[in-house]
Amino acid sequence: MRRDLARDVESFAKALQGPTRDIGGDKVWVGKNTRAWHGELEGRHRKLSEEVGKLLPIVDAAIRNEPDKVPAAEARLYQKGV
């Protein structure tokens, strides 16, 4: 799970990077409203990156709090989905 999340975190953090660059670079839209939209999108991109960056430390802390081994009976219950 952690490995998959690490890969996804990278993708999520970059999700708005292209559109932010395109709008700010006058490729897709020009005019006075472009600056406002670019500023808004840039802020959302930054916030998304910050929030996504918090995920792995949360998961790592949860993993550290789990025991290295569990009793066999508990493992069987887990496998059964109980």
FINU-130462 format. One record per residue (C-alpha): x, y, z; residue number from 1. Coordinates in Angstrom, 1 decimal. Layout:
<r><c1>X</c1><c2>Y</c2><c3>Z</c3><num>NUM</num></r>
...
% end
This chain:
<r><c1>0.0</c1><c2>0.0</c2><c3>0.0</c3><num>1</num></r>
<r><c1>2.7</c1><c2>2.4</c2><c3>0.9</c3><num>2</num></r>
<r><c1>4.6</c1><c2>1.8</c2><c3>-2.4</c3><num>3</num></r>
<r><c1>1.4</c1><c2>2.5</c2><c3>-4.4</c3><num>4</num></r>
<r><c1>0.7</c1><c2>5.6</c2><c3>-2.3</c3><num>5</num></r>
<r><c1>4.2</c1><c2>6.9</c2><c3>-2.9</c3><num>6</num></r>
<r><c1>3.7</c1><c2>6.6</c2><c3>-6.6</c3><num>7</num></r>
<r><c1>0.3</c1><c2>8.2</c2><c3>-6.5</c3><num>8</num></r>
<r><c1>1.5</c1><c2>11.1</c2><c3>-4.3</c3><num>9</num></r>
<r><c1>4.0</c1><c2>12.1</c2><c3>-7.0</c3><num>10</num></r>
<r><c1>1.2</c1><c2>12.0</c2><c3>-9.6</c3><num>11</num></r>
<r><c1>-1.3</c1><c2>14.0</c2><c3>-7.4</c3><num>12</num></r>
<r><c1>1.3</c1><c2>16.6</c2><c3>-6.5</c3><num>13</num></r>
<r><c1>1.9</c1><c2>17.2</c2><c3>-10.2</c3><num>14</num></r>
<r><c1>-1.7</c1><c2>17.0</c2><c3>-11.3</c3><num>15</num></r>
<r><c1>-2.2</c1><c2>20.8</c2><c3>-11.7</c3><num>16</num></r>
<r><c1>1.3</c1><c2>21.6</c2><c3>-12.8</c3><num>17</num></r>
<r><c1>0.7</c1><c2>21.4</c2><c3>-16.5</c3><num>18</num></r>
<r><c1>-2.6</c1><c2>23.4</c2><c3>-16.5</c3><num>19</num></r>
<r><c1>-1.0</c1><c2>26.0</c2><c3>-14.2</c3><num>20</num></r>
<r><c1>2.0</c1><c2>26.4</c2><c3>-16.5</c3><num>21</num></r>
<r><c1>-0.2</c1><c2>26.5</c2><c3>-19.6</c3><num>22</num></r>
<r><c1>-2.6</c1><c2>29.2</c2><c3>-18.4</c3><num>23</num></r>
<r><c1>0.3</c1><c2>31.3</c2><c3>-17.0</c3><num>24</num></r>
<r><c1>2.3</c1><c2>31.0</c2><c3>-20.2</c3><num>25</num></r>
<r><c1>-0.4</c1><c2>32.5</c2><c3>-22.5</c3><num>26</num></r>
<r><c1>-0.7</c1><c2>29.2</c2><c3>-24.4</c3><num>27</num></r>
<r><c1>-4.3</c1><c2>28.6</c2><c3>-23.8</c3><num>28</num></r>
<r><c1>-5.8</c1><c2>31.9</c2><c3>-22.7</c3><num>29</num></r>
<r><c1>-4.7</c1><c2>35.6</c2><c3>-22.8</c3><num>30</num></r>
<r><c1>-6.1</c1><c2>38.7</c2><c3>-21.2</c3><num>31</num></r>
<r><c1>-6.6</c1><c2>40.3</c2><c3>-17.8</c3><num>32</num></r>
<r><c1>-8.7</c1><c2>37.4</c2><c3>-16.5</c3><num>33</num></r>
<r><c1>-5.9</c1><c2>35.0</c2><c3>-17.3</c3><num>34</num></r>
<r><c1>-3.8</c1><c2>36.4</c2><c3>-14.4</c3><num>35</num></r>
<r><c1>-6.6</c1><c2>35.9</c2><c3>-11.9</c3><num>36</num></r>
<r><c1>-7.3</c1><c2>32.3</c2><c3>-13.1</c3><num>37</num></r>
<r><c1>-3.5</c1><c2>31.6</c2><c3>-13.1</c3><num>38</num></r>
<r><c1>-3.2</c1><c2>32.9</c2><c3>-9.6</c3><num>39</num></r>
<r><c1>-6.1</c1><c2>30.8</c2><c3>-8.4</c3><num>40</num></r>
<r><c1>-4.9</c1><c2>27.7</c2><c3>-10.1</c3><num>41</num></r>
<r><c1>-1.3</c1><c2>28.3</c2><c3>-8.9</c3><num>42</num></r>
<r><c1>-2.6</c1><c2>28.5</c2><c3>-5.3</c3><num>43</num></r>
<r><c1>-4.7</c1><c2>25.3</c2><c3>-5.7</c3><num>44</num></r>
<r><c1>-1.7</c1><c2>23.5</c2><c3>-7.2</c3><num>45</num></r>
<r><c1>0.5</c1><c2>24.6</c2><c3>-4.2</c3><num>46</num></r>
<r><c1>-2.2</c1><c2>23.6</c2><c3>-1.7</c3><num>47</num></r>
<r><c1>-2.8</c1><c2>20.2</c2><c3>-3.4</c3><num>48</num></r>
<r><c1>1.0</c1><c2>19.5</c2><c3>-3.3</c3><num>49</num></r>
<r><c1>1.2</c1><c2>20.5</c2><c3>0.4</c3><num>50</num></r>
<r><c1>-1.8</c1><c2>18.3</c2><c3>1.4</c3><num>51</num></r>
<r><c1>-0.7</c1><c2>15.3</c2><c3>-0.7</c3><num>52</num></r>
<r><c1>2.8</c1><c2>15.7</c2><c3>0.9</c3><num>53</num></r>
<r><c1>1.3</c1><c2>15.0</c2><c3>4.3</c3><num>54</num></r>
<r><c1>0.0</c1><c2>11.6</c2><c3>3.3</c3><num>55</num></r>
<r><c1>3.2</c1><c2>9.5</c2><c3>3.4</c3><num>56</num></r>
<r><c1>4.2</c1><c2>10.7</c2><c3>6.9</c3><num>57</num></r>
<r><c1>0.8</c1><c2>9.8</c2><c3>8.2</c3><num>58</num></r>
<r><c1>0.9</c1><c2>6.3</c2><c3>6.7</c3><num>59</num></r>
<r><c1>4.5</c1><c2>5.9</c2><c3>7.9</c3><num>60</num></r>
<r><c1>3.5</c1><c2>6.8</c2><c3>11.4</c3><num>61</num></r>
<r><c1>0.6</c1><c2>4.3</c2><c3>11.3</c3><num>62</num></r>
<r><c1>2.9</c1><c2>1.6</c2><c3>10.1</c3><num>63</num></r>
<r><c1>5.4</c1><c2>2.3</c2><c3>12.9</c3><num>64</num></r>
<r><c1>2.6</c1><c2>1.9</c2><c3>15.4</c3><num>65</num></r>
<r><c1>1.8</c1><c2>-1.6</c2><c3>14.2</c3><num>66</num></r>
<r><c1>3.5</c1><c2>-4.6</c2><c3>15.6</c3><num>67</num></r>
<r><c1>6.1</c1><c2>-6.4</c2><c3>13.5</c3><num>68</num></r>
<r><c1>4.3</c1><c2>-9.7</c2><c3>14.1</c3><num>69</num></r>
<r><c1>0.8</c1><c2>-10.7</c2><c3>15.2</c3><num>70</num></r>
<r><c1>-0.4</c1><c2>-14.0</c2><c3>16.6</c3><num>71</num></r>
<r><c1>-1.4</c1><c2>-16.6</c2><c3>14.0</c3><num>72</num></r>
<r><c1>-5.0</c1><c2>-16.6</c2><c3>15.1</c3><num>73</num></r>
<r><c1>-5.2</c1><c2>-12.8</c2><c3>14.6</c3><num>74</num></r>
<r><c1>-3.6</c1><c2>-13.1</c2><c3>11.1</c3><num>75</num></r>
<r><c1>-6.2</c1><c2>-15.8</c2><c3>10.1</c3><num>76</num></r>
<r><c1>-9.0</c1><c2>-13.5</c2><c3>11.3</c3><num>77</num></r>
<r><c1>-7.5</c1><c2>-10.7</c2><c3>9.2</c3><num>78</num></r>
<r><c1>-7.3</c1><c2>-12.9</c2><c3>6.1</c3><num>79</num></r>
<r><c1>-11.0</c1><c2>-13.9</c2><c3>6.6</c3><num>80</num></r>
<r><c1>-11.9</c1><c2>-10.2</c2><c3>6.8</c3><num>81</num></r>
<r><c1>-13.4</c1><c2>-10.4</c2><c3>10.3</c3><num>82</num></r>
% end
